[in-house]
Amino acid sequence: MGDYKAMLIELASKIHPENLKSMLFALKEVIKKRESEKIKTAIDLWDALEDRDRLGPNNLEFLKELLRLCMDGRTDGLRIVEDYEVKRDQRPPLPFIELPNSQSPHLIYRQQPLPQPQIVYVSYPAQPVSETAQRTQNVQQKYTGQDLSKEINFLTRNLGRNWRFFMRALGVDDTVIEHVEGQYRSVRDQIYYCMQEWIQDQKQGATKDRIIKALRDSSVERNDLAADLEQGHYK
């Protein structure tokens, strides 16, 4: 058994059922619901990520971000991956590659190193609201719509305990709110991650105007915050 597969098996032993559930929730844009229902173990999840080119012996950044997000603050799984990377990088590179799916593998000598996989990073907000937010990148699809980082940071600082009414006025589903409440203790983190879920769900439909409209909703009535956003006062 190769070092990479051995690492994945060891890592799977550290994934508790609640961790796997959180991972599948975080990956809802990567793995559709019908497919995620078939994933019963961490090994099943690793296979699904490999099928989507999100995981491989030299492609572990996506997995590490997933572990940072969904392990309830535990770092044992992350250490397993990082230990593998250290050992992998200490090995001298082989001067050949093996052709896949061959009963009699051919060896091809190469003059140049194999190209490394491209990794797409999702930007942090301009001013992360907590240590958790600072170290965590969103592992779902890359957001390409309006930059709302200033608005999100403003809301995390000022919205306070009205945030649930605001999220509902914004159109965030109660199941998302409940999940975020179960994952994060601080109100600021809860606001931040609910906003991230809303952005990922709405894509280009997530706009500053919709945020202002939700703040003025009769269930929220935070006209003061709405006025500040309209005037560009991100205090």
N, C-alpha and C positions, 0 to 999 in steps of 0.2 A: 504494500500500500504506500502510495506516495505521501510525502510530507504534507502536501496541500490537503488531500482527502482526510488524512489523519487529524489535521487541524480542525477541519469542518466538523468531524465527528466529535472531537473533544469539545468544541464550541457548542454544539447542539446539546450536550449534556448540561450546559449552564443555562439554557433557555427554559424558563418556567412557563407553564401554560398561559399565565397572564402576560408574560413578555411576548410570547408568540401572538397573542390576541392584539396587543398594542402594535406590533410590527405590521400585522395584516391591515390594521386600521390606517396606519401611516402610509401604507403602500396601496391604498385603494385606487389611486390614479395609475398605478403601475400594473397591478394585478386586479383584474375585474372580479366582481363579486362571485360570479359563477365559478371562476377558477379558484378563488381564494377559499371557497367552501370545501374544496378537495384537499386543501393543505392541512394536514393533521399534526405534523411534526416539523421541527426546525430543519431536518434534512430535506423534507419536501419543499420547504421554503428556499433553501439553498439551491435546489435543482431548478426551481422556477426562476430565481434570479440569474442563474447561469444561462438558462434558455433565452433570457432577455438581454444577455450581454451586460448585466449589471454586476457580475461576480466572476472571478477567475483567479488563478495563481498570482497574476500580476495586476489584478484589478480589484483592490480591496477597500478603496476609499468609501464607496457607497455602503458597504457592509459596516464599516467602522462608524459612519455617521448614524446608521440605523441602530447600532448598539448604544451609542451615546444617547440617543433619543428615547429608547424603549426598554432600558434595563433598570429603571427605578433608581438610578444613581449608582448602581453596581458597576465595577470596572473589571471584574474577573474575566468576562468574555472578551472585552477589548484587549486585555493583556495577552490572551491566547493568540489573537490575531497579530498583535505587534511583535510577540516573541517569534512567531512564524516568519514575519517579515525580516527580522534581524538575521535569523538563520538563513533565510533564502538569499539575502543580499551578501552574505559572507561566502556563499558558494561561488566558485569560478564559473563563468558562463560557458556552456557547451558550444563547440564550434559547429554544431549542426542542429537541424530541426528534424523531427520525425513526422512523416506524412500520416495524417489520420486515416482510419477506416481501411487499413491495408493489412492483409494476412502476412505479408512479408514486407515489413516496413523498409522504405528506402531512406537513406540518409543523404541530406542535401547540405553540403558545406556552404557557408555564407561568408561573404567578405565584410558585411556591415551588420550591426546588431538588428534584431527584429524591432520593428516600430512598437513603441509602448502604446497601450490603449489610451484614448482621449478621455479625460475626466471632466465633466461639466460641473462646476460649483455654482451653488445658488447663493447670492449675496446676502449677507446679514443686513438687518436694518441699520440705519445711520448711527443710532445710539442704542445698543442692545439694552433691554430693560432688566436683565438679571444675568447672573453667571450662567444659568441654564441656557438662556437665549443666546448668550455670547458664544457658547461653544457648540451650539446645535444649528446645523443647516437643515433646511427643509429637504426631505428625501423624496418628495413627490416631483411631479413634472415641473420644469422650470417655468416661472411666471414671467410673462412678456408684456403685461399690460401696464397701466399707469403706475408710476412710482408713488406708493403711499406710505413710505417709511416714516416721513415726518408726521403724518396724520396718526399712524399707529402709535408712535412714541408719545405723541401728545395725549392720546386717549389712555394709554397705560398709566400716565402720570396723573390724569385729571378725572377719569370717568368714575372711579371708585365703585361702590357697591350697587350703582345703577346699571352695571355692565350687562347683567342678564336680560333686563328689559330692552336695552339698546341692541343686543345681539338678535333678539327675537324680532325687533322692529327692522333690523337689517336683513332678516330672512334666514338667519342661522338656525338650523334644526335643533330641537331640544336634545336629541341623541348626541350631537356633537358637543353641546354645552356640558352635558352630563359626563361625557368621556373626558373632556378637558379638566373639569372639576376633580375627577378621580385621579388624574395624572399629576396635577400641579397644585400646590398648596396656596401660593401667594396670589392675591387678586391680580397683580400686575402680570404675572405669568399667564394666568387664565385669560385675561383680556388679549394678551399678545398672541397666544396660540389659537384662540377662537378667530381672531382677525386673519391669521394665516390660513386657517381652514376656509374662511369665507372667500379670501382672495383666490385660493386654489380652485374653489368650486365655481366662482363667477368668472374667472379669467379676465378678459377685457371688460366685462360688465361691472367689475369692482372699481368704483370711481369715488372721488372726493365728494361730488354732489350727492351721491347716495348716502354717504356717511352723514353729511349735514342734514339731509332729509330725515334720517333715522333719529338723529339727536333732537329734532324738533317734533318727533312723533308724540302724540298725547300720552303714551305710556311711559315716555322718557322725560320729556320737557327739560332738556338741557340746552335751552336757547343760548345760554352764556357761552357754552363750548362751541355751539354752531356758529355764533357770531365771531368768535376768535378764529375759527378755521376759515370763514369767509374773508376775514381781513388779513389772514396770513400771520396771525399772532400765535406762534407755536411755543408758548411759555411753559 
